Amino acid sequence: MIDYFLAFFAIFFTDIFYTYYLRAVHEDQTVKASVWATIVYVMAAIAIIEYNNNHWLLIPAAVGAFCGTWVGMKLRKNNSV
């Protein structure tokens, strides 16, 4: 059961962090964008390792992608004021 939570949260946080990565790229913050890219890569790799062993983990990963993007966009919108 923990695998399902790990797949969900790995992609959930990947999408949130990807939002911050895109903001840093947009603002030409090279070092900040590079750090976010590294974090996104590691989080995505954890998810890939998880669902590579059990393809049913793609379901919570997909839900995590939706939720992570939604939260990331809300955070970005609230922080851009």
PyRosetta script that sets phi, psi and omega in degrees:
from pyrosetta import init, pose_from_sequence

init()
pose = pose_from_sequence("MIDYFLAFFAIFFTDIFYTYYLRAVHEDQTVKASVWATIVYVMAAIAIIEYNNNHWLLIPAAVGAFCGTWVGMKLRKNNSV")
pose.set_psi(1, -33.1)
pose.set_omega(1, -179.8)
pose.set_phi(2, -64.0)
pose.set_psi(2, -28.4)
pose.set_omega(2, 178.1)
pose.set_phi(3, -61.3)
pose.set_psi(3, -37.1)
pose.set_omega(3, -179.9)
pose.set_phi(4, -66.9)
pose.set_psi(4, -41.4)
pose.set_omega(4, 177.4)
pose.set_phi(5, -67.1)
pose.set_psi(5, -40.6)
pose.set_omega(5, 179.4)
pose.set_phi(6, -62.9)
pose.set_psi(6, -43.5)
pose.set_omega(6, 178.4)
pose.set_phi(7, -63.8)
pose.set_psi(7, -43.3)
pose.set_omega(7, 179.3)
pose.set_phi(8, -61.0)
pose.set_psi(8, -54.0)
pose.set_omega(8, -174.1)
pose.set_phi(9, -72.3)
pose.set_psi(9, -29.3)
pose.set_omega(9, 176.8)
pose.set_phi(10, -62.9)
pose.set_psi(10, -44.9)
pose.set_omega(10, 179.1)
pose.set_phi(11, -76.4)
pose.set_psi(11, -36.1)
pose.set_omega(11, 176.8)
pose.set_phi(12, -54.9)
pose.set_psi(12, -51.8)
pose.set_omega(12, -179.2)
pose.set_phi(13, -72.9)
pose.set_psi(13, -31.0)
pose.set_omega(13, 175.4)
pose.set_phi(14, -57.6)
pose.set_psi(14, -44.9)
pose.set_omega(14, -178.2)
pose.set_phi(15, -70.6)
pose.set_psi(15, -36.5)
pose.set_omega(15, 175.9)
pose.set_phi(16, -63.8)
pose.set_psi(16, -48.1)
pose.set_omega(16, -178.9)
pose.set_phi(17, -65.2)
pose.set_psi(17, -33.0)
pose.set_omega(17, 178.3)
pose.set_phi(18, -64.2)
pose.set_psi(18, -34.4)
pose.set_omega(18, 175.9)
pose.set_phi(19, -61.0)
pose.set_psi(19, -43.2)
pose.set_omega(19, 177.9)
pose.set_phi(20, -69.0)
pose.set_psi(20, -34.6)
pose.set_omega(20, 174.9)
pose.set_phi(21, -60.3)
pose.set_psi(21, -48.0)
pose.set_omega(21, -179.5)
pose.set_phi(22, -62.9)
pose.set_psi(22, -36.0)
pose.set_omega(22, 177.6)
pose.set_phi(23, -65.2)
pose.set_psi(23, -43.6)
pose.set_omega(23, 179.8)
pose.set_phi(24, -64.3)
pose.set_psi(24, -39.4)
pose.set_omega(24, 176.9)
pose.set_phi(25, -63.9)
pose.set_psi(25, -45.6)
pose.set_omega(25, -180.0)
pose.set_phi(26, -59.8)
pose.set_psi(26, -35.7)
pose.set_omega(26, -178.7)
pose.set_phi(27, -90.9)
pose.set_psi(27, 10.9)
pose.set_omega(27, 179.1)
pose.set_phi(28, 55.3)
pose.set_psi(28, 38.7)
pose.set_omega(28, 176.6)
pose.set_phi(29, -98.1)
pose.set_psi(29, 89.7)
pose.set_omega(29, -170.5)
pose.set_phi(30, -60.4)
pose.set_psi(30, -51.0)
pose.set_omega(30, -177.5)
pose.set_phi(31, -65.2)
pose.set_psi(31, -45.5)
pose.set_omega(31, -179.7)
pose.set_phi(32, -61.0)
pose.set_psi(32, -43.7)
pose.set_omega(32, 178.5)
pose.set_phi(33, -63.1)
pose.set_psi(33, -38.5)
pose.set_omega(33, 179.5)
pose.set_phi(34, -66.1)
pose.set_psi(34, -40.7)
pose.set_omega(34, 177.8)
pose.set_phi(35, -64.1)
pose.set_psi(35, -46.6)
pose.set_omega(35, 178.8)
pose.set_phi(36, -62.2)
pose.set_psi(36, -38.4)
pose.set_omega(36, 179.2)
pose.set_phi(37, -62.1)
pose.set_psi(37, -39.4)
pose.set_omega(37, 178.5)
pose.set_phi(38, -65.4)
pose.set_psi(38, -43.9)
pose.set_omega(38, 179.1)
pose.set_phi(39, -63.2)
pose.set_psi(39, -44.2)
pose.set_omega(39, 178.8)
pose.set_phi(40, -60.6)
pose.set_psi(40, -43.9)
pose.set_omega(40, -179.8)
pose.set_phi(41, -59.7)
pose.set_psi(41, -47.1)
pose.set_omega(41, -178.0)
pose.set_phi(42, -64.9)
pose.set_psi(42, -44.6)
pose.set_omega(42, -179.7)
pose.set_phi(43, -63.2)
pose.set_psi(43, -43.1)
pose.set_omega(43, 179.0)
pose.set_phi(44, -65.2)
pose.set_psi(44, -37.8)
pose.set_omega(44, 179.0)
pose.set_phi(45, -63.5)
pose.set_psi(45, -39.4)
pose.set_omega(45, 177.1)
pose.set_phi(46, -60.3)
pose.set_psi(46, -45.6)
pose.set_omega(46, 179.8)
pose.set_phi(47, -62.9)
pose.set_psi(47, -43.0)
pose.set_omega(47, -178.8)
pose.set_phi(48, -63.4)
pose.set_psi(48, -42.3)
pose.set_omega(48, 178.1)
pose.set_phi(49, -60.7)
pose.set_psi(49, -41.6)
pose.set_omega(49, -179.5)
pose.set_phi(50, -63.8)
pose.set_psi(50, -54.7)
pose.set_omega(50, -173.9)
pose.set_phi(51, -81.0)
pose.set_psi(51, -7.6)
pose.set_omega(51, 172.0)
pose.set_phi(52, -69.7)
pose.set_psi(52, -30.8)
pose.set_omega(52, 179.1)
pose.set_phi(53, -82.0)
pose.set_psi(53, -25.2)
pose.set_omega(53, -178.2)
pose.set_phi(54, -146.3)
pose.set_psi(54, 105.8)
pose.set_omega(54, -174.7)
pose.set_phi(55, -66.9)
pose.set_psi(55, -17.6)
pose.set_omega(55, 175.7)
pose.set_phi(56, -66.8)
pose.set_psi(56, -18.8)
pose.set_omega(56, 178.4)
pose.set_phi(57, -71.6)
pose.set_psi(57, -9.1)
pose.set_omega(57, 174.9)
pose.set_phi(58, -65.2)
pose.set_psi(58, -27.3)
pose.set_omega(58, -179.8)
pose.set_phi(59, -66.8)
pose.set_psi(59, -55.4)
pose.set_omega(59, 177.7)
pose.set_phi(60, -65.8)
pose.set_psi(60, -27.7)
pose.set_omega(60, 177.0)
pose.set_phi(61, -66.1)
pose.set_psi(61, -41.7)
pose.set_omega(61, 178.5)
pose.set_phi(62, -65.2)
pose.set_psi(62, -40.7)
pose.set_omega(62, 176.8)
pose.set_phi(63, -64.9)
pose.set_psi(63, -39.0)
pose.set_omega(63, 176.9)
pose.set_phi(64, -63.5)
pose.set_psi(64, -35.8)
pose.set_omega(64, 177.8)
pose.set_phi(65, -64.6)
pose.set_psi(65, -44.4)
pose.set_omega(65, 178.7)
pose.set_phi(66, -62.7)
pose.set_psi(66, -51.1)
pose.set_omega(66, -177.2)
pose.set_phi(67, -65.0)
pose.set_psi(67, -40.7)
pose.set_omega(67, -179.8)
pose.set_phi(68, -64.7)
pose.set_psi(68, -41.0)
pose.set_omega(68, 177.6)
pose.set_phi(69, -66.8)
pose.set_psi(69, -41.9)
pose.set_omega(69, 179.2)
pose.set_phi(70, -60.4)
pose.set_psi(70, -48.9)
pose.set_omega(70, 179.3)
pose.set_phi(71, -64.9)
pose.set_psi(71, -43.6)
pose.set_omega(71, 179.2)
pose.set_phi(72, -59.3)
pose.set_psi(72, -41.6)
pose.set_omega(72, 178.3)
pose.set_phi(73, -67.4)
pose.set_psi(73, -39.4)
pose.set_omega(73, 177.9)
pose.set_phi(74, -64.8)
pose.set_psi(74, -43.1)
pose.set_omega(74, 178.2)
pose.set_phi(75, -63.5)
pose.set_psi(75, -42.7)
pose.set_omega(75, -179.9)
pose.set_phi(76, -63.4)
pose.set_psi(76, -43.0)
pose.set_omega(76, -179.9)
pose.set_phi(77, -64.0)
pose.set_psi(77, -40.7)
pose.set_omega(77, -179.9)
pose.set_phi(78, -70.9)
pose.set_psi(78, -30.2)
pose.set_omega(78, -178.2)
pose.set_phi(79, -88.4)
pose.set_psi(79, -9.9)
pose.set_omega(79, -175.9)
pose.set_phi(80, -88.5)
pose.set_psi(80, 0.6)
pose.set_omega(80, -179.5)
pose.set_phi(81, -75.8)
pose.dump_pdb("model.pdb")
